Amino acid sequence: MSIPPAIADRFEIEALRGEIGDAVMMRDYDRVASLFTSDGVMRWPHIGKEFTGRAEIRAGVEWGQGLWEFFVQNAHPGTIRLDGDLAAGRAYVQEFGRMRDGSSHANHAVYHDRYQRTADGWKFTERVYEVRYLDSTPLAGSPLPYGPLLPSE
């Protein structure tokens, strides 16, 4: 029995969204960049930042993660609209952490995504991060030391 193409496409796009979340949380900047097309764009309008192309995206995400003492992101599936070899979608995000300057940060946000099927599978062509709610109340807890729990790939 074969899987209908639309179901396979949705599954692959959801896997792409999971992969980028893991890559960011693990600070694997090369992997983050590889999930975009060569001319892909990452936009963070809330701080006036835009990164175009894999090299800028890699550097931008590394810069952004460098601001955090610790960072946790939870993403929740949203919509996916397929149109042949292109697609658009949204994912809903909750993040929290403490910045290296000592300030705390918790938010709820939306990723507005565009995807393209490539010879290497689905990739992001655009990812726009829209913060909907921000709370800077100091976090009461503290991070624990962490390391990889799964064997390296």
C-alpha positions in Angstrom: 0.0 0.0 0.0 1.4 3.4 -0.9 1.1 6.6 1.1 -0.7 9.4 -0.8 1.8 12.1 -1.8 0.1 14.9 0.2 0.4 12.9 3.4 4.1 12.1 2.7 4.7 15.8 2.0 3.1 16.9 5.2 5.0 14.3 7.1 8.3 15.5 5.6 7.6 19.1 6.3 6.7 18.4 9.9 10.0 16.4 10.2 11.8 19.5 8.7 10.2 21.7 11.4 11.3 19.2 14.1 14.8 19.0 12.7 15.3 22.8 12.9 14.0 22.9 16.5 16.5 20.2 17.5 19.4 21.9 15.6 18.7 25.2 17.3 18.4 23.6 20.8 21.6 21.7 20.2 23.4 24.7 18.8 24.2 22.9 15.6 24.4 26.0 13.4 25.6 24.1 10.3 22.6 21.8 10.4 20.3 24.9 10.9 21.7 26.5 7.7 21.4 23.2 5.8 17.7 23.2 6.3 17.2 26.3 4.1 17.5 26.7 0.4 20.7 28.4 -0.7 18.8 31.7 -1.1 16.6 31.1 2.0 15.7 33.9 4.4 15.3 34.0 8.2 13.5 37.1 9.5 13.2 38.4 13.1 11.1 41.5 12.7 10.8 42.1 16.5 14.5 43.0 16.6 14.9 44.2 13.0 17.1 41.3 11.9 17.1 39.5 8.5 19.5 36.9 7.3 19.7 35.8 3.7 21.5 32.7 2.4 22.9 29.8 4.4 26.0 31.6 5.6 24.1 34.6 7.0 21.4 32.3 8.5 24.1 30.2 10.2 25.9 33.3 11.6 22.6 35.0 12.6 21.4 32.0 14.6 24.8 31.5 16.2 24.8 35.2 17.2 21.2 35.0 18.6 22.0 31.8 20.6 25.1 33.5 21.9 22.9 36.0 23.7 21.4 33.2 25.9 22.8 31.7 29.1 20.2 29.0 28.5 17.4 28.6 26.1 14.4 26.2 25.8 12.0 26.2 22.8 8.9 24.2 22.4 7.2 24.2 19.0 3.7 23.0 18.3 2.5 22.0 14.8 0.4 24.4 12.9 -1.0 24.6 9.4 0.7 23.3 6.2 -0.8 24.3 2.8 0.7 22.4 -0.2 1.0 23.8 -3.7 3.0 21.3 -5.8 6.7 21.7 -5.0 5.9 24.7 -2.8 4.2 25.0 0.6 3.4 27.4 3.4 2.7 26.9 7.0 2.8 28.1 10.6 4.2 26.6 13.8 3.5 27.9 17.3 6.3 28.4 19.7 6.8 28.9 23.4 10.3 29.8 24.6 12.0 30.8 27.8 15.5 31.3 29.1 17.9 33.7 30.6 20.1 36.0 28.6 23.8 36.4 29.4 23.0 39.9 30.7 20.9 38.4 33.5 17.5 39.3 32.1 14.8 36.7 31.7 12.7 36.0 28.7 9.6 34.0 28.1 7.4 34.3 25.0 4.8 32.9 22.8 5.4 33.3 19.0 4.5 32.1 15.6 6.8 31.0 12.8 5.4 31.9 9.3 7.1 29.5 7.0 7.5 28.9 3.3 9.0 25.6 2.0 10.2 24.2 -1.3 10.8 20.6 -2.4 14.4 20.2 -3.5 16.5 17.3 -4.7 17.5 16.9 -1.0 13.9 17.0 0.3 11.8 19.8 1.7 13.7 23.0 2.8 12.8 26.3 4.2 12.8 29.2 1.7 11.6 31.7 4.4 11.0 31.6 8.1 9.6 34.7 9.8 9.5 34.8 13.6 6.5 36.8 15.0 6.5 37.3 18.8 3.0 37.6 20.1 3.6 37.8 23.9 6.7 38.6 25.9 7.3 38.3 29.7 10.5 39.5 31.2 9.7 38.5 34.8 12.8 37.0 36.3 12.8 33.2 36.1 12.8 31.5 39.6 14.6 28.3 38.5 18.0 27.6 37.2 19.4 25.5 34.4 21.0 22.1 35.2 24.1 20.9 33.4 23.2 19.0 30.2 24.7 17.0 27.5 23.6 14.8 24.7 21.5 11.8 25.9 21.6 10.2 22.4 24.6 8.8 20.7 26.2 11.2 18.2 25.1 10.7 14.6 
